[in-house]
Amino acid sequence: MPKNNSIDLSQLDKLDQAILSALAEDGRMSITDLAVRIGLSKSPTQARLRRLESSGVIMGYRALLDPISLGLDHVAFVEVRLSDTRDAALRAFNAAVRKVPQIEQAHMIAGNFDYLLKIRTRDMAQYRAFLGDVISTLPHVAATSTFVAMEAVKEVMLPGID
């Protein structure tokens, strides 16, 4: 949903925060159940929910899939150094990364490399093929360094705000 009336954190009162926390736990909760949970009647709850959606605070609703159940339990973090870091090169790299479903996260980094990618595949063999066939062919990639995760100690979608 597009942002058209941006809200900052200081504009969210306890009821807005309660709505966000409840929906972060169960995005399929009915308006009636949500209203009961936060202690407000249905109409004002619905109005607050619409405001949070239209402002872009709530970006949408989706199913959270368990990657392990889907056989995607190999996680690699890849440092990427680019050969060119001018705006056009960064835009080209960003656009290409957004199209690759195996790249779960991509962050531009200030440091000894330019990007940190989180990549999820079935196994090391699939990752190695992916590295050669996809990552190395992304625009302006000069070098990569891979770190394989042994165990996820904490993985959290935003559960709510305090």
Salt bridges, closest charged atoms under 4 A:
ASP13 OD1 - ARG48 NH1 2.90
ASP16 OD1 - ARG48 NH1 2.82
ASP16 OD2 - ARG51 NH2 2.69
GLU25 OE1 - ARG37 NH2 2.95
ASP84 OD2 - ARG86 NH2 2.92
GLU104 OE2 - LYS118 NZ 2.91
GLU104 OE1 - ARG120 NE 2.66
GLU155 OE2 - LYS118 NZ 2.66
GLU155 OE2 - ARG120 NH2 3.42
